[in-house]
Amino acid sequence: MSLYCGIACRRKSFWYFRLLSTYVAKTRYLFELKEDDDACKKAQQTGAFYLFHSLAPLLQKSGHQYQAPRHSLLELERLLAKFGQDTQRIEDSVLIGCSDQHEAWFALDLGLTSSSSQNAAIQKPEMETELKGSFTELTKALFQLNTKDASLLTMAQALLRWHDAHQFCSRSGQPTKKNMAGSKRVCPSNKIIYYPQVKVWKRLSGEKLQKRWDWRWKDCSTLHPSTGPFLIAHS
């Protein structure tokens, strides 16, 4: 019995440290992508993109559930070219996470326009026909998504909304510039840095996911930068 307990404990310890190691590696990788524009752009080459239109995610119906399709960079470039859009629009995407294998995940809204973009919004019906899906209000589809997609899409929508609302500096009135990952915006005229800060309250009850978002933002100088976006989950 003692031998069996010893083996069981060692197995538990092994899986615990393996999960901890994976979490630490993912956290470091995401931090690198948030701080290094070149690394983030490289990650887009092998990453996956979730598409939105005016903050509504692209979803596909499967029975009584919704699925959130993902697209590769090559597929996204072909799509933009077909609709006469500049592929530079991909830089409007925001980083929302990564897999255990370090496949980066991004979200891009094709219905919003940024202050630095010369492209107009792509029409919604044409996009839905091409992508074989529908841009659905997240509040209507939230409980018909699996937990992973619901969490990612909720965070993606919040980040996209924040960037859309903070395209101009509150002090100088000049356009702010987003970094590649979307973890901050910088005013070129006075170097003020704006960081999105997210608080998440999450409670799982059966198969239902309930969330409430509270957005706050603040500015700080480059001499005393904030730690950047953070995510707090209370279960």
N, C-alpha and C positions, 0 to 999 in steps of 0.2 A: 504493500500500500504506500509506504513512504517513497519507494522508488517511482511508483506511478505519479504520485503528487509532485515529485521533483521534476519529472519529465514534463508534466503539464505546466508547471511554473516556468520552466525554461522556454517552453513553446510560447507561452503568453508573453514572456519578456522579449522573446525574439520578434514577435509580431508587433509589440508595442514600440520597440526601438526602430523597427522597420517603418512603421507609420510615422513616427516622429521624424525620422530621417527624410522621408518623402515630403513631409510638410515643410521642413526647414529648407530643403532644396527648392521647392516650389516658391516659397516666400522670397528666397534670395534671387531666384530667376525673375520673378515679377518685379522686385525692387530694381534689378538691373535694367529691365525693359522700361520702367518708369523714368529712370534717370539718364539713360543713354539712348538718344534718338536713333543712332546708327544700329544699335542692337535691336531696337523695336522695329525698325524698317526691315531688317533682316528676318525677324520673326514673322513678319507678314508674308514672306515668301512661302512659308510652310504652314501658316496659320489658317484659321477658319473665321468666316465673317457671318454674323447675324444681321439681317437687313431690316430696316424700319422705313416707314413713310409717315412723316409728320407725327413721330413718336409712337406709331402703331406698328408692332412687330409683324413680320411676315410669318404666317402660320399655314400649315396644311392639315386638313381634317383627315383623321384616321379613325373610323368608327365613331365612338362617342368622345374621343380624345383629340387634342391638338398636338401637333409636332412642330418644332421650330427647325426648319431646314438650315443647313450651314453651307457656305460657298467658299471655294478656294479663291486665292488671289487671281489665278488665271481665269476662272469663271467670271469673277467680278469685272475684270478688265474687259473681257469679251462683251459682257452685258452693257457696260458703260459705252463702249465703242459703238454698239448697235443702236444706242439711243443718242448718239452724237455728243457724248459727255467726255470731258478730259479725265484721263486716269488719275490726274493729280487730286481729284476729288476723294480718292481713297485716304488721303492724309487727314480728312475730316473724321475718320473713324476713331473710336476710343477703345482702349484695352480694358477687358472686363474679367480676365482670368486666364488660366491655362490648365492643361491636363497633367496627370502624373508624369507623362512622357514629354512634357514641356512643349506641347502644341498650344500656341497662344491663341486666345479667342478675342475677337474684336466685334464691335457693333458700329454700323454705319447707317445714317439716316439719309435717304435719297429724296426726301420731301422737304428738308430744311436747307436753307442756304446760309453759308458763313460769310462774314464780312470780307474775307480774303478770297472768296471763290467767285469766279466769273460765270459759273454754271447756274442755270435756272433749275428749279425743282422738276424732277421727272414726273410725268403724269401717272397717277395711281392705277387707272384701269389697264393701261398698256403694260405696266410692270407686273400686275397680277396675272395677266394672260401669259406673259413670257415666262414667269416663274412658277406658274401652275399652283398658285396659292392665293391667299388673301391677307391684306393688311388689316388686322383685327385689333380692336381696343383691348388692351391688356386686362382691364378690369372685368371684361366679359368672358375672357378665356382663361383666367388665372387658375381656376380650380379644375380645369380640364387639361392642364399641363402637368407633366411629371415634376417632382420637386426640384430637380437640377435645372431644368429649363425655366421654371417659374422664377427661381432665384436669380439666374443669370439675366433673364429678360427684364426683371424688375430693376436690377442694378443698372443695366444698360440704359433703360429708359430714363432713369433718374440722372445719370451722367450726361446723356444727350440733351436732356432738358436744361441741365445746369449750364452746359456750354452754350446752348442757344440763347440763354438769358444773360450771359456774361461776356458778350462779344465786344463790349466797350468798357473802358476803364471808368470807374465811378468818380474819379478825381479829375483826370485830364480830358475825358470824353473821347480819347483816341481808341482805335480798334486794338483789342488785345490779341495776342498770338498764342495759339495752343501748341504745346509740345507734342511730339509724335504719339505718345501713349495717352494723351488727354488727362494726365495727372495734375496739370496746372495750366494757367494762362498767364502771360507776361505782357505788361504794357511797355512797349519799346521806348516811349517818351520819358517815363519816370522810373522804369525798372521795377515797378510794383508787381508782386507775384500774387496771383489769386489761386487758392487751393479749394477744390470741392471737398467738403467734409460730410460724411454720411453716417447717420446713426440708424441702425436697423433693429427693430424689435421683432423677433421671430418666435412663433409658437406653433408647433405641430400638434394637431388633434386629428388622429386617424389619418386620412389621406389629404386633409385640408391644410393649406399653408396660409397663415395670416401674417401680414406684414404692415407695418406703418413706417413711413419714411419721414424723416425730419431733416431738412437741408439747412445748413448754415454755411456761410462763407465769410472769409476774412482776408484782409490783405496784410502783407508783411514785407519788409525790405529784404534785399538780398543778403544783408549782413546778419539777419536773424530769421532765416527761413523756417517755415513750419515743417513738421514731419510729413506733411502731405496728406493725401486722402487716407482715411481709416475706416474700418468697418467693424462695428461692434454688434455682436449678436447675443441676444438674451433669450434663453429658451425656458 
